Amino acid sequence: MLVIVGAMALLALYANVRGWRRDKIESVIVSPAGSPSPAAP
């Protein structure tokens, strides 16, 4: 019984660590491209 609880705790910890690392890796900053300004005559 104790082994099953320990294995489930380790699995939950592993899943949380993967989620944290994925958030850190996949955080992408998207900056919109500026629209071209018309040339002054």
Buried (B, 14 or more C-beta within 10 A) or exposed (E): EEEEEEEEEEEEEEEEEEEEEEEEEEEEEEEEEEEEEEEEE
